[in-house]
Amino acid sequence: MWKYNNHLVNSTYLAHKYMDKLRDGPNIKVRLMQKTVWRELMVDVSRPQLYMAKKNAREVIEGDQRF
């Protein structure tokens, strides 16, 4: 199965796309999130990207930042 590196899939995109999942389960493991992204988008993302996405989503959920 192919894995793609897409430069448009950044932490902001990931935070926006997975906002509901992160709202429901804010303590989701980064490895599990990485597998979910690969399964749904077939894009290989790095762990630092996912940490930043979780941070961005948490800030939006808590009201510290807007999209």
Secondary structure as UniProt FT lines:
FT   TURN            7..8
FT   HELIX           11..17
FT   HELIX           19..24
FT   TURN            26..27
FT   HELIX           30..41
FT   HELIX           47..62
//
